[in-house]
Amino acid sequence: MPIKNNTKQLFNGLIIVIGAAFLLYSLMDSDANLWFQIVGLVFMMFGAYRASSHWTAHKDDHLSEEEE
């Protein structure tokens, strides 16, 4: 079964990874600004929201393919 909307899934994953990088940077650097943590958390939550809404929209796609 091919993955549908592969570019959207890749974009969502990239947003999550960027958010995780901001959070890791803020944890590793003790002088990091609080905004790195806030931006990292917002990016991760936005990416997770987009990914979960994409997954729920396409959760029953395999059922229509089996009927054909």
PDB file of N, H, CA, C and O in Angstrom:
ATOM      1  N   MET A   1       0.848  -1.172   0.000  1.00  0.00           N
ATOM      2  CA  MET A   1       0.000   0.000   0.000  1.00  0.00           C
ATOM      3  C   MET A   1       0.900   1.243   0.000  1.00  0.00           C
ATOM      4  O   MET A   1       1.684   1.425   0.931  1.00  0.00           O
ATOM      5  N   PRO A   2       0.802   2.094  -1.016  1.00  0.00           N
ATOM      6  CA  PRO A   2       1.638   3.295  -1.070  1.00  0.00           C
ATOM      7  C   PRO A   2       1.181   4.337  -0.051  1.00  0.00           C
ATOM      8  O   PRO A   2       0.007   4.409   0.312  1.00  0.00           O
ATOM      9  N   ILE A   3       2.126   5.124   0.390  1.00  0.00           N
ATOM     10  H   ILE A   3       3.080   5.065   0.095  1.00  0.00           H
ATOM     11  CA  ILE A   3       1.829   6.192   1.341  1.00  0.00           C
ATOM     12  C   ILE A   3       1.219   7.368   0.582  1.00  0.00           C
ATOM     13  O   ILE A   3       1.775   7.828  -0.415  1.00  0.00           O
ATOM     14  N   LYS A   4       0.089   7.845   1.056  1.00  0.00           N
ATOM     15  H   LYS A   4      -0.363   7.471   1.867  1.00  0.00           H
ATOM     16  CA  LYS A   4      -0.584   8.975   0.411  1.00  0.00           C
ATOM     17  C   LYS A   4      -0.078  10.283   0.996  1.00  0.00           C
ATOM     18  O   LYS A   4       0.185  10.391   2.194  1.00  0.00           O
ATOM     19  N   ASN A   5       0.051  11.272   0.123  1.00  0.00           N
ATOM     20  H   ASN A   5      -0.163  11.184  -0.850  1.00  0.00           H
ATOM     21  CA  ASN A   5       0.513  12.607   0.515  1.00  0.00           C
ATOM     22  C   ASN A   5       1.845  12.527   1.253  1.00  0.00           C
ATOM     23  O   ASN A   5       1.982  13.022   2.372  1.00  0.00           O
ATOM     24  N   ASN A   6       2.809  11.903   0.618  1.00  0.00           N
ATOM     25  H   ASN A   6       2.698  11.501  -0.291  1.00  0.00           H
ATOM     26  CA  ASN A   6       4.111  11.697   1.232  1.00  0.00           C
ATOM     27  C   ASN A   6       4.797  13.018   1.563  1.00  0.00           C
ATOM     28  O   ASN A   6       5.500  13.097   2.570  1.00  0.00           O
ATOM     29  N   THR A   7       4.618  14.045   0.758  1.00  0.00           N
ATOM     30  H   THR A   7       4.047  13.981  -0.061  1.00  0.00           H
ATOM     31  CA  THR A   7       5.276  15.326   1.034  1.00  0.00           C
ATOM     32  C   THR A   7       4.696  15.995   2.270  1.00  0.00           C
ATOM     33  O   THR A   7       5.428  16.639   3.021  1.00  0.00           O
ATOM     34  N   LYS A   8       3.398  15.855   2.495  1.00  0.00           N
ATOM     35  H   LYS A   8       2.803  15.332   1.885  1.00  0.00           H
ATOM     36  CA  LYS A   8       2.797  16.433   3.705  1.00  0.00           C
ATOM     37  C   LYS A   8       3.314  15.723   4.951  1.00  0.00           C
ATOM     38  O   LYS A   8       3.591  16.363   5.965  1.00  0.00           O
ATOM     39  N   GLN A   9       3.442  14.407   4.874  1.00  0.00           N
ATOM     40  H   GLN A   9       3.217  13.887   4.051  1.00  0.00           H
ATOM     41  CA  GLN A   9       3.950  13.662   6.021  1.00  0.00           C
ATOM     42  C   GLN A   9       5.413  14.023   6.291  1.00  0.00           C
ATOM     43  O   GLN A   9       5.829  14.127   7.445  1.00  0.00           O
ATOM     44  N   LEU A  10       6.182  14.210   5.229  1.00  0.00           N
ATOM     45  H   LEU A  10       5.844  14.125   4.291  1.00  0.00           H
ATOM     46  CA  LEU A  10       7.581  14.600   5.387  1.00  0.00           C
ATOM     47  C   LEU A  10       7.684  15.991   6.009  1.00  0.00           C
ATOM     48  O   LEU A  10       8.531  16.223   6.872  1.00  0.00           O
ATOM     49  N   PHE A  11       6.832  16.910   5.578  1.00  0.00           N
ATOM     50  H   PHE A  11       6.144  16.722   4.877  1.00  0.00           H
ATOM     51  CA  PHE A  11       6.818  18.265   6.136  1.00  0.00           C
ATOM     52  C   PHE A  11       6.450  18.237   7.617  1.00  0.00           C
ATOM     53  O   PHE A  11       7.067  18.935   8.422  1.00  0.00           O
ATOM     54  N   ASN A  12       5.446  17.432   7.982  1.00  0.00           N
ATOM     55  H   ASN A  12       4.946  16.865   7.328  1.00  0.00           H
ATOM     56  CA  ASN A  12       5.057  17.323   9.392  1.00  0.00           C
ATOM     57  C   ASN A  12       6.201  16.771  10.233  1.00  0.00           C
ATOM     58  O   ASN A  12       6.468  17.266  11.328  1.00  0.00           O
ATOM     59  N   GLY A  13       6.862  15.763   9.729  1.00  0.00           N
ATOM     60  H   GLY A  13       6.645  15.361   8.839  1.00  0.00           H
ATOM     61  CA  GLY A  13       8.006  15.201  10.449  1.00  0.00           C
ATOM     62  C   GLY A  13       9.140  16.195  10.582  1.00  0.00           C
ATOM     63  O   GLY A  13       9.813  16.242  11.611  1.00  0.00           O
ATOM     64  N   LEU A  14       9.356  16.997   9.538  1.00  0.00           N
ATOM     65  H   LEU A  14       8.809  16.959   8.702  1.00  0.00           H
ATOM     66  CA  LEU A  14      10.409  18.006   9.579  1.00  0.00           C
ATOM     67  C   LEU A  14      10.100  19.085  10.617  1.00  0.00           C
ATOM     68  O   LEU A  14      11.003  19.548  11.314  1.00  0.00           O
ATOM     69  N   ILE A  15       8.857  19.479  10.722  1.00  0.00           N
ATOM     70  H   ILE A  15       8.124  19.103  10.155  1.00  0.00           H
ATOM     71  CA  ILE A  15       8.469  20.468  11.743  1.00  0.00           C
ATOM     72  C   ILE A  15       8.727  19.911  13.146  1.00  0.00           C
ATOM     73  O   ILE A  15       9.212  20.630  14.020  1.00  0.00           O
ATOM     74  N   ILE A  16       8.406  18.634  13.363  1.00  0.00           N
ATOM     75  H   ILE A  16       8.013  18.049  12.654  1.00  0.00           H
ATOM     76  CA  ILE A  16       8.627  18.008  14.671  1.00  0.00           C
ATOM     77  C   ILE A  16      10.117  17.948  14.988  1.00  0.00           C
ATOM     78  O   ILE A  16      10.519  18.213  16.121  1.00  0.00           O
ATOM     79  N   VAL A  17      10.939  17.604  13.996  1.00  0.00           N
ATOM     80  H   VAL A  17      10.612  17.389  13.075  1.00  0.00           H
ATOM     81  CA  VAL A  17      12.389  17.512  14.210  1.00  0.00           C
ATOM     82  C   VAL A  17      12.984  18.889  14.495  1.00  0.00           C
ATOM     83  O   VAL A  17      13.867  19.015  15.343  1.00  0.00           O
ATOM     84  N   ILE A  18      12.514  19.912  13.804  1.00  0.00           N
ATOM     85  H   ILE A  18      11.796  19.809  13.115  1.00  0.00           H
ATOM     86  CA  ILE A  18      13.010  21.272  14.069  1.00  0.00           C
ATOM     87  C   ILE A  18      12.647  21.696  15.486  1.00  0.00           C
ATOM     88  O   ILE A  18      13.469  22.290  16.184  1.00  0.00           O
ATOM     89  N   GLY A  19      11.426  21.396  15.917  1.00  0.00           N
ATOM     90  H   GLY A  19      10.759  20.913  15.350  1.00  0.00           H
ATOM     91  CA  GLY A  19      11.032  21.717  17.287  1.00  0.00           C
ATOM     92  C   GLY A  19      11.866  20.979  18.315  1.00  0.00           C
ATOM     93  O   GLY A  19      12.240  21.542  19.344  1.00  0.00           O
ATOM     94  N   ALA A  20      12.157  19.715  18.032  1.00  0.00           N
ATOM     95  H   ALA A  20      11.854  19.258  17.195  1.00  0.00           H
ATOM     96  CA  ALA A  20      12.988  18.933  18.950  1.00  0.00           C
ATOM     97  C   ALA A  20      14.412  19.489  18.998  1.00  0.00           C
ATOM     98  O   ALA A  20      15.048  19.478  20.052  1.00  0.00           O
ATOM     99  N   ALA A  21      14.909  19.971  17.866  1.00  0.00           N
ATOM    100  H   ALA A  21      14.393  19.980  17.010  1.00  0.00           H
ATOM    101  CA  ALA A  21      16.253  20.560  17.852  1.00  0.00           C
ATOM    102  C   ALA A  21      16.305  21.829  18.710  1.00  0.00           C
ATOM    103  O   ALA A  21      17.270  22.047  19.442  1.00  0.00           O
ATOM    104  N   PHE A  22      15.262  22.665  18.617  1.00  0.00           N
ATOM    105  H   PHE A  22      14.478  22.488  18.021  1.00  0.00           H
ATOM    106  CA  PHE A  22      15.214  23.862  19.474  1.00  0.00           C
ATOM    107  C   PHE A  22      15.188  23.474  20.946  1.00  0.00           C
ATOM    108  O   PHE A  22      15.883  24.083  21.759  1.00  0.00           O
ATOM    109  N   LEU A  23      14.396  22.470  21.293  1.00  0.00           N
ATOM    110  H   LEU A  23      13.831  21.976  20.632  1.00  0.00           H
ATOM    111  CA  LEU A  23      14.323  22.054  22.698  1.00  0.00           C
ATOM    112  C   LEU A  23      15.642  21.459  23.178  1.00  0.00           C
ATOM    113  O   LEU A  23      16.084  21.743  24.291  1.00  0.00           O
ATOM    114  N   LEU A  24      16.271  20.637  22.346  1.00  0.00           N
ATOM    115  H   LEU A  24      15.913  20.406  21.442  1.00  0.00           H
ATOM    116  CA  LEU A  24      17.563  20.058  22.739  1.00  0.00           C
ATOM    117  C   LEU A  24      18.625  21.131  22.898  1.00  0.00           C
ATOM    118  O   LEU A  24      19.440  21.066  23.819  1.00  0.00           O
ATOM    119  N   TYR A  25      18.627  22.109  22.019  1.00  0.00           N
ATOM    120  H   TYR A  25      17.965  22.162  21.271  1.00  0.00           H
ATOM    121  CA  TYR A  25      19.587  23.206  22.143  1.00  0.00           C
ATOM    122  C   TYR A  25      19.385  23.949  23.459  1.00  0.00           C
ATOM    123  O   TYR A  25      20.348  24.283  24.148  1.00  0.00           O
ATOM    124  N   SER A  26      18.123  24.204  23.799  1.00  0.00           N
ATOM    125  H   SER A  26      17.340  23.933  23.239  1.00  0.00           H
ATOM    126  CA  SER A  26      17.869  24.940  25.038  1.00  0.00           C
ATOM    127  C   SER A  26      18.230  24.111  26.268  1.00  0.00           C
ATOM    128  O   SER A  26      18.573  24.673  27.308  1.00  0.00           O
ATOM    129  N   LEU A  27      18.158  22.801  26.167  1.00  0.00           N
ATOM    130  H   LEU A  27      17.880  22.344  25.322  1.00  0.00           H
ATOM    131  CA  LEU A  27      18.554  21.956  27.294  1.00  0.00           C
ATOM    132  C   LEU A  27      20.072  21.841  27.420  1.00  0.00           C
ATOM    133  O   LEU A  27      20.595  21.751  28.531  1.00  0.00           O
ATOM    134  N   MET A  28      20.776  21.845  26.299  1.00  0.00           N
ATOM    135  H   MET A  28      20.351  21.919  25.397  1.00  0.00           H
ATOM    136  CA  MET A  28      22.230  21.657  26.329  1.00  0.00           C
ATOM    137  C   MET A  28      22.973  22.949  26.653  1.00  0.00           C
ATOM    138  O   MET A  28      24.049  22.904  27.249  1.00  0.00           O
ATOM    139  N   ASP A  29      22.426  24.085  26.276  1.00  0.00           N
ATOM    140  H   ASP A  29      21.551  24.122  25.792  1.00  0.00           H
ATOM    141  CA  ASP A  29      23.068  25.369  26.535  1.00  0.00           C
ATOM    142  C   ASP A  29      22.377  26.028  27.721  1.00  0.00           C
ATOM    143  O   ASP A  29      21.196  26.369  27.653  1.00  0.00           O
ATOM    144  N   SER A  30      23.112  26.202  28.791  1.00  0.00           N
ATOM    145  H   SER A  30      24.071  25.925  28.846  1.00  0.00           H
ATOM    146  CA  SER A  30      22.498  26.759  29.997  1.00  0.00           C
ATOM    147  C   SER A  30      22.171  28.255  29.832  1.00  0.00           C
ATOM    148  O   SER A  30      21.332  28.786  30.559  1.00  0.00           O
ATOM    149  N   ASP A  31      22.824  28.927  28.888  1.00  0.00           N
ATOM    150  H   ASP A  31      23.505  28.495  28.296  1.00  0.00           H
ATOM    151  CA  ASP A  31      22.563  30.346  28.669  1.00  0.00           C
ATOM    152  C   ASP A  31      21.525  30.592  27.578  1.00  0.00           C
ATOM    153  O   ASP A  31      21.324  31.734  27.163  1.00  0.00           O
ATOM    154  N   ALA A  32      20.867  29.538  27.111  1.00  0.00           N
ATOM    155  H   ALA A  32      21.031  28.611  27.448  1.00  0.00           H
ATOM    156  CA  ALA A  32      19.886  29.681  26.020  1.00  0.00           C
ATOM    157  C   ALA A  32      18.673  30.469  26.510  1.00  0.00           C
ATOM    158  O   ALA A  32      18.283  30.396  27.675  1.00  0.00           O
ATOM    159  N   ASN A  33      18.119  31.190  25.618  1.00  0.00           N
ATOM    160  H   ASN A  33      18.436  31.249  24.671  1.00  0.00           H
ATOM    161  CA  ASN A  33      16.967  32.022  25.911  1.00  0.00           C
ATOM    162  C   ASN A  33      15.726  31.142  26.095  1.00  0.00           C
ATOM    163  O   ASN A  33      15.635  30.056  25.523  1.00  0.00           O
ATOM    164  N   LEU A  34      14.793  31.613  26.883  1.00  0.00           N
ATOM    165  H   LEU A  34      14.866  32.495  27.348  1.00  0.00           H
ATOM    166  CA  LEU A  34      13.544  30.894  27.120  1.00  0.00           C
ATOM    167  C   LEU A  34      12.746  30.739  25.834  1.00  0.00           C
ATOM    168  O   LEU A  34      11.961  29.801  25.697  1.00  0.00           O
ATOM    169  N   TRP A  35      12.944  31.660  24.885  1.00  0.00           N
ATOM    170  H   TRP A  35      13.581  32.423  24.996  1.00  0.00           H
ATOM    171  CA  TRP A  35      12.187  31.615  23.633  1.00  0.00           C
ATOM    172  C   TRP A  35      12.529  30.382  22.804  1.00  0.00           C
ATOM    173  O   TRP A  35      11.695  29.926  22.022  1.00  0.00           O
ATOM    174  N   PHE A  36      13.740  29.826  22.954  1.00  0.00           N
ATOM    175  H   PHE A  36      14.418  30.196  23.590  1.00  0.00           H
ATOM    176  CA  PHE A  36      14.076  28.596  22.246  1.00  0.00           C
ATOM    177  C   PHE A  36      13.177  27.450  22.718  1.00  0.00           C
ATOM    178  O   PHE A  36      12.715  26.648  21.906  1.00  0.00           O
ATOM    179  N   GLN A  37      12.935  27.375  24.002  1.00  0.00           N
ATOM    180  H   GLN A  37      13.310  28.027  24.661  1.00  0.00           H
ATOM    181  CA  GLN A  37      12.044  26.334  24.527  1.00  0.00           C
ATOM    182  C   GLN A  37      10.611  26.545  24.056  1.00  0.00           C
ATOM    183  O   GLN A  37       9.932  25.592  23.675  1.00  0.00           O
ATOM    184  N   ILE A  38      10.156  27.784  24.082  1.00  0.00           N
ATOM    185  H   ILE A  38      10.708  28.558  24.392  1.00  0.00           H
ATOM    186  CA  ILE A  38       8.783  28.079  23.670  1.00  0.00           C
ATOM    187  C   ILE A  38       8.585  27.776  22.189  1.00  0.00           C
ATOM    188  O   ILE A  38       7.607  27.130  21.812  1.00  0.00           O
ATOM    189  N   VAL A  39       9.505  28.239  21.351  1.00  0.00           N
ATOM    190  H   VAL A  39      10.299  28.764  21.657  1.00  0.00           H
ATOM    191  CA  VAL A  39       9.399  27.996  19.911  1.00  0.00           C
ATOM    192  C   VAL A  39       9.516  26.508  19.613  1.00  0.00           C
ATOM    193  O   VAL A  39       8.786  25.994  18.766  1.00  0.00           O
ATOM    194  N   GLY A  40      10.410  25.813  20.283  1.00  0.00           N
ATOM    195  H   GLY A  40      11.004  26.231  20.971  1.00  0.00           H
ATOM    196  CA  GLY A  40      10.557  24.374  20.079  1.00  0.00           C
ATOM    197  C   GLY A  40       9.301  23.612  20.443  1.00  0.00           C
ATOM    198  O   GLY A  40       8.888  22.703  19.723  1.00  0.00           O
ATOM    199  N   LEU A  41       8.700  23.976  21.547  1.00  0.00           N
ATOM    200  H   LEU A  41       9.035  24.715  22.132  1.00  0.00           H
ATOM    201  CA  LEU A  41       7.468  23.309  21.971  1.00  0.00           C
ATOM    202  C   LEU A  41       6.314  23.609  21.015  1.00  0.00           C
ATOM    203  O   LEU A  41       5.526  22.721  20.689  1.00  0.00           O
ATOM    204  N   VAL A  42       6.218  24.858  20.568  1.00  0.00           N
ATOM    205  H   VAL A  42       6.858  25.580  20.833  1.00  0.00           H
ATOM    206  CA  VAL A  42       5.156  25.222  19.624  1.00  0.00           C
ATOM    207  C   VAL A  42       5.336  24.476  18.306  1.00  0.00           C
ATOM    208  O   VAL A  42       4.361  23.981  17.741  1.00  0.00           O
ATOM    209  N   PHE A  43       6.563  24.388  17.811  1.00  0.00           N
ATOM    210  H   PHE A  43       7.355  24.790  18.270  1.00  0.00           H
ATOM    211  CA  PHE A  43       6.809  23.657  16.565  1.00  0.00           C
ATOM    212  C   PHE A  43       6.457  22.187  16.716  1.00  0.00           C
ATOM    213  O   PHE A  43       5.835  21.605  15.827  1.00  0.00           O
ATOM    214  N   MET A  44       6.843  21.585  17.822  1.00  0.00           N
ATOM    215  H   MET A  44       7.348  22.057  18.544  1.00  0.00           H
ATOM    216  CA  MET A  44       6.539  20.164  18.013  1.00  0.00           C
ATOM    217  C   MET A  44       5.036  19.924  18.115  1.00  0.00           C
ATOM    218  O   MET A  44       4.525  18.966  17.535  1.00  0.00           O
ATOM    219  N   MET A  45       4.335  20.764  18.829  1.00  0.00           N
ATOM    220  H   MET A  45       4.751  21.543  19.300  1.00  0.00           H
ATOM    221  CA  MET A  45       2.890  20.588  18.967  1.00  0.00           C
ATOM    222  C   MET A  45       2.167  20.844  17.647  1.00  0.00           C
ATOM    223  O   MET A  45       1.202  20.148  17.331  1.00  0.00           O
ATOM    224  N   PHE A  46       2.616  21.827  16.875  1.00  0.00           N
ATOM    225  H   PHE A  46       3.400  22.393  17.132  1.00  0.00           H
ATOM    226  CA  PHE A  46       2.014  22.107  15.576  1.00  0.00           C
ATOM    227  C   PHE A  46       2.247  20.940  14.621  1.00  0.00           C
ATOM    228  O   PHE A  46       1.334  20.535  13.901  1.00  0.00           O
ATOM    229  N   GLY A  47       3.458  20.400  14.611  1.00  0.00           N
ATOM    230  H   GLY A  47       4.200  20.729  15.196  1.00  0.00           H
ATOM    231  CA  GLY A  47       3.748  19.248  13.754  1.00  0.00           C
ATOM    232  C   GLY A  47       2.962  18.021  14.168  1.00  0.00           C
ATOM    233  O   GLY A  47       2.476  17.281  13.313  1.00  0.00           O
ATOM    234  N   ALA A  48       2.831  17.794  15.458  1.00  0.00           N
ATOM    235  H   ALA A  48       3.227  18.394  16.153  1.00  0.00           H
ATOM    236  CA  ALA A  48       2.058  16.651  15.939  1.00  0.00           C
ATOM    237  C   ALA A  48       0.574  16.813  15.620  1.00  0.00           C
ATOM    238  O   ALA A  48      -0.100  15.836  15.294  1.00  0.00           O
ATOM    239  N   TYR A  49       0.065  18.033  15.712  1.00  0.00           N
ATOM    240  H   TYR A  49       0.612  18.826  15.977  1.00  0.00           H
ATOM    241  CA  TYR A  49      -1.337  18.289  15.367  1.00  0.00           C
ATOM    242  C   TYR A  49      -1.586  18.019  13.891  1.00  0.00           C
ATOM    243  O   TYR A  49      -2.552  17.347  13.531  1.00  0.00           O
ATOM    244  N   ARG A  50      -0.707  18.547  13.036  1.00  0.00           N
ATOM    245  H   ARG A  50       0.078  19.093  13.329  1.00  0.00           H
ATOM    246  CA  ARG A  50      -0.873  18.325  11.595  1.00  0.00           C
ATOM    247  C   ARG A  50      -0.757  16.850  11.241  1.00  0.00           C
ATOM    248  O   ARG A  50      -1.517  16.351  10.411  1.00  0.00           O
ATOM    249  N   ALA A  51       0.181  16.149  11.858  1.00  0.00           N
ATOM    250  H   ALA A  51       0.799  16.554  12.533  1.00  0.00           H
ATOM    251  CA  ALA A  51       0.360  14.727  11.563  1.00  0.00           C
ATOM    252  C   ALA A  51      -0.846  13.917  12.020  1.00  0.00           C
ATOM    253  O   ALA A  51      -1.313  13.040  11.293  1.00  0.00           O
ATOM    254  N   SER A  52      -1.351  14.196  13.206  1.00  0.00           N
ATOM    255  H   SER A  52      -0.971  14.908  13.797  1.00  0.00           H
ATOM    256  CA  SER A  52      -2.488  13.416  13.703  1.00  0.00           C
ATOM    257  C   SER A  52      -3.759  13.706  12.917  1.00  0.00           C
ATOM    258  O   SER A  52      -4.565  12.804  12.691  1.00  0.00           O
ATOM    259  N   SER A  53      -3.949  14.964  12.494  1.00  0.00           N
ATOM    260  H   SER A  53      -3.294  15.697  12.677  1.00  0.00           H
ATOM    261  CA  SER A  53      -5.131  15.257  11.694  1.00  0.00           C
ATOM    262  C   SER A  53      -5.027  14.609  10.318  1.00  0.00           C
ATOM    263  O   SER A  53      -6.042  14.213   9.745  1.00  0.00           O
ATOM    264  N   HIS A  54      -3.819  14.495   9.783  1.00  0.00           N
ATOM    265  H   HIS A  54      -2.994  14.817  10.249  1.00  0.00           H
ATOM    266  CA  HIS A  54      -3.623  13.803   8.504  1.00  0.00           C
ATOM    267  C   HIS A  54      -3.899  12.308   8.667  1.00  0.00           C
ATOM    268  O   HIS A  54      -4.536  11.699   7.807  1.00  0.00           O
ATOM    269  N   TRP A  55      -3.429  11.720   9.753  1.00  0.00           N
ATOM    270  H   TRP A  55      -2.912  12.215  10.451  1.00  0.00           H
ATOM    271  CA  TRP A  55      -3.616  10.281   9.967  1.00  0.00           C
ATOM    272  C   TRP A  55      -5.085   9.947  10.167  1.00  0.00           C
ATOM    273  O   TRP A  55      -5.552   8.928   9.658  1.00  0.00           O
ATOM    274  N   THR A  56      -5.831  10.780  10.899  1.00  0.00           N
ATOM    275  H   THR A  56      -5.451  11.608  11.313  1.00  0.00           H
ATOM    276  CA  THR A  56      -7.242  10.482  11.115  1.00  0.00           C
ATOM    277  C   THR A  56      -8.053  10.671   9.840  1.00  0.00           C
ATOM    278  O   THR A  56      -9.058   9.988   9.643  1.00  0.00           O
ATOM    279  N   ALA A  57      -7.636  11.582   8.976  1.00  0.00           N
ATOM    280  H   ALA A  57      -6.820  12.137   9.136  1.00  0.00           H
ATOM    281  CA  ALA A  57      -8.349  11.782   7.716  1.00  0.00           C
ATOM    282  C   ALA A  57      -8.157  10.611   6.765  1.00  0.00           C
ATOM    283  O   ALA A  57      -9.017  10.346   5.924  1.00  0.00           O
ATOM    284  N   HIS A  58      -7.036   9.908   6.889  1.00  0.00           N
ATOM    285  H   HIS A  58      -6.338  10.123   7.572  1.00  0.00           H
ATOM    286  CA  HIS A  58      -6.719   8.817   5.965  1.00  0.00           C
ATOM    287  C   HIS A  58      -6.691   7.454   6.645  1.00  0.00           C
ATOM    288  O   HIS A  58      -6.080   6.524   6.120  1.00  0.00           O
ATOM    289  N   LYS A  59      -7.329   7.314   7.785  1.00  0.00           N
ATOM    290  H   LYS A  59      -7.826   8.070   8.212  1.00  0.00           H
ATOM    291  CA  LYS A  59      -7.248   6.054   8.530  1.00  0.00           C
ATOM    292  C   LYS A  59      -7.994   4.916   7.856  1.00  0.00           C
ATOM    293  O   LYS A  59      -7.630   3.756   8.047  1.00  0.00           O
ATOM    294  N   ASP A  60      -9.032   5.208   7.069  1.00  0.00           N
ATOM    295  H   ASP A  60      -9.329   6.150   6.914  1.00  0.00           H
ATOM    296  CA  ASP A  60      -9.820   4.150   6.440  1.00  0.00           C
ATOM    297  C   ASP A  60      -9.526   4.013   4.953  1.00  0.00           C
ATOM    298  O   ASP A  60     -10.302   3.387   4.231  1.00  0.00           O
ATOM    299  N   ASP A  61      -8.431   4.580   4.485  1.00  0.00           N
ATOM    300  H   ASP A  61      -7.801   5.088   5.072  1.00  0.00           H
ATOM    301  CA  ASP A  61      -8.107   4.485   3.059  1.00  0.00           C
ATOM    302  C   ASP A  61      -7.826   3.054   2.630  1.00  0.00           C
ATOM    303  O   ASP A  61      -8.111   2.688   1.490  1.00  0.00           O
ATOM    304  N   HIS A  62      -7.277   2.243   3.516  1.00  0.00           N
ATOM    305  H   HIS A  62      -7.046   2.541   4.442  1.00  0.00           H
ATOM    306  CA  HIS A  62      -6.945   0.868   3.136  1.00  0.00           C
ATOM    307  C   HIS A  62      -8.222   0.038   2.935  1.00  0.00           C
ATOM    308  O   HIS A  62      -8.194  -0.952   2.204  1.00  0.00           O
ATOM    309  N   LEU A  63      -9.322   0.416   3.558  1.00  0.00           N
ATOM    310  H   LEU A  63      -9.345   1.220   4.151  1.00  0.00           H
ATOM    311  CA  LEU A  63     -10.554  -0.329   3.382  1.00  0.00           C
ATOM    312  C   LEU A  63     -11.126  -0.162   1.977  1.00  0.00           C
ATOM    313  O   LEU A  63     -11.626  -1.125   1.397  1.00  0.00           O
ATOM    314  N   SER A  64     -11.058   1.040   1.428  1.00  0.00           N
ATOM    315  H   SER A  64     -10.651   1.822   1.899  1.00  0.00           H
ATOM    316  CA  SER A  64     -11.567   1.257   0.075  1.00  0.00           C
ATOM    317  C   SER A  64     -10.675   0.586  -0.956  1.00  0.00           C
ATOM    318  O   SER A  64     -11.161   0.190  -2.015  1.00  0.00           O
ATOM    319  N   GLU A  65      -9.382   0.446  -0.677  1.00  0.00           N
ATOM    320  H   GLU A  65      -8.987   0.767   0.183  1.00  0.00           H
ATOM    321  CA  GLU A  65      -8.491  -0.230  -1.616  1.00  0.00           C
ATOM    322  C   GLU A  65      -8.726  -1.727  -1.627  1.00  0.00           C
ATOM    323  O   GLU A  65      -8.561  -2.359  -2.670  1.00  0.00           O
ATOM    324  N   GLU A  66      -9.107  -2.319  -0.496  1.00  0.00           N
ATOM    325  H   GLU A  66      -9.240  -1.806   0.351  1.00  0.00           H
ATOM    326  CA  GLU A  66      -9.359  -3.746  -0.447  1.00  0.00           C
ATOM    327  C   GLU A  66     -10.644  -4.131  -1.186  1.00  0.00           C
ATOM    328  O   GLU A  66     -10.747  -5.241  -1.707  1.00  0.00           O
ATOM    329  N   GLU A  67     -11.616  -3.229  -1.234  1.00  0.00           N
ATOM    330  H   GLU A  67     -11.532  -2.327  -0.810  1.00  0.00           H
ATOM    331  CA  GLU A  67     -12.880  -3.516  -1.894  1.00  0.00           C
ATOM    332  C   GLU A  67     -12.731  -3.548  -3.416  1.00  0.00           C
ATOM    333  O   GLU A  67     -13.505  -4.224  -4.093  1.00  0.00           O
ATOM    334  N   GLU A  68     -11.762  -2.837  -3.958  1.00  0.00           N
ATOM    335  H   GLU A  68     -11.133  -2.288  -3.408  1.00  0.00           H
ATOM    336  CA  GLU A  68     -11.585  -2.764  -5.409  1.00  0.00           C
ATOM    337  C   GLU A  68     -10.979  -3.989  -5.989  1.00  0.00           C
ATOM    338  O   GLU A  68     -10.774  -4.062  -7.201  1.00  0.00           O
TER     339      GLU A  68
END
